[in-house]
Amino acid sequence: MKKKIDIGARIVLGLILLVFGLNKFLQFMPMPEMPEAAGALMGAFMETGYIMPMIAIVEVVTGILLLAGLFVPLALVLLAPLSLNIILFHIFLDPSGIAAGLIVFVLNVYLLFAYLDRYKPILRPK
């Protein structure tokens, strides 16, 4: 049963990442209105010219890896800082949009623990 839950969580997370990552390139979903501080930060990210494409690439690549079941532990580690920043962005700047970010964060943490045995060799001191 746990294996089915892990696969389901991996697929749901992969789909969310793929859709939202592709949306950053293709803009098929409108950007919701944000509070002033959140909009300012997003504007600054867009002004850099590289932050938003980098985030989109990480989302698309990790989404594809999760959906394909390839390099899942690596994909989850790559996603961890991004999912933490998504949830913190919504906690501090845009609480009304927290639902999707919370789902991504919770699924990422759940799957990191589900694959914990794969991380044990790198978590041993010396």
C-alpha positions, 0 to 999 in steps of 0.5 A: 500500500505504501508503495502505491501512495509513494508512486501517487505522490511522485506522479502528482508532484511531477504533474504539478511541477511540469504544468507550472514550469511549462506555464512560466515559458508558455503562459497558458495560465494567467498570473493571479494578482499579488500583494505589492511586496510579492509583486515587487519580488516577482518583478525583480526576479523577472528583471534579472532575466535568468531567475524565472527561466532557471526556476522553470527549468528546474520545475520542468526537469524535476517534473519529468524525472519524477513522472518517468521515475528516473533519478527520483532521489536526485530530483527531490534534492534539486527540488527541496530548496525551490519548494522551501522558497515557494512555501516561504514566499507564500507565508511571508508575501502572498498567503492567499496563494499558499495552497499549491505551494503547500502541496508541493512542499508537503509532497516533496518532504513526504517523498524525501522521507520515502526515499530516505534509504537512498540518502543514508550513504551521504548522510553518514559523517566520514 
